[in-house]
Amino acid sequence: MQEKSNSKYTAEDRYFLDLIENAKLGDKQSMNEILKLFEKDILVLAKYIKMPKDDAIQAIITEFLSLILKNDNEGEKNTNK
């Protein structure tokens, strides 16, 4: 008989959440893995930014990583305004 999982997260969700937690702790490999997961999306978005492609990609990556690394409490402060 198979046990029912009490977790509301799939294995993929848990993997991604672990990557985020590790990235917040400064794990560069986790940061790189997150960027790899979103590489295609970043390249597509860069096409719509009116600046050189490499600059647009860098801007997206910088903002994306800052959102990931942001302190959870900072996000709560911003949403409770």
Rosetta blueprint (number, residue, H / E / L):
1 M L
2 Q L
3 E L
4 K L
5 S L
6 N L
7 S L
8 K L
9 Y L
10 T L
11 A H
12 E H
13 D H
14 R H
15 Y H
16 F H
17 L H
18 D H
19 L H
20 I H
21 E H
22 N H
23 A H
24 K H
25 L L
26 G L
27 D L
28 K H
29 Q H
30 S H
31 M H
32 N H
33 E H
34 I H
35 L H
36 K H
37 L H
38 F L
39 E H
40 K H
41 D H
42 I H
43 L H
44 V H
45 L H
46 A H
47 K L
48 Y L
49 I L
50 K L
51 M L
52 P L
53 K H
54 D H
55 D H
56 A H
57 I H
58 Q H
59 A H
60 I H
61 I H
62 T H
63 E H
64 F H
65 L H
66 S H
67 L H
68 I H
69 L H
70 K L
71 N L
72 D H
73 N H
74 E H
75 G H
76 E H
77 K H
78 N H
79 T H
80 N L
81 K L
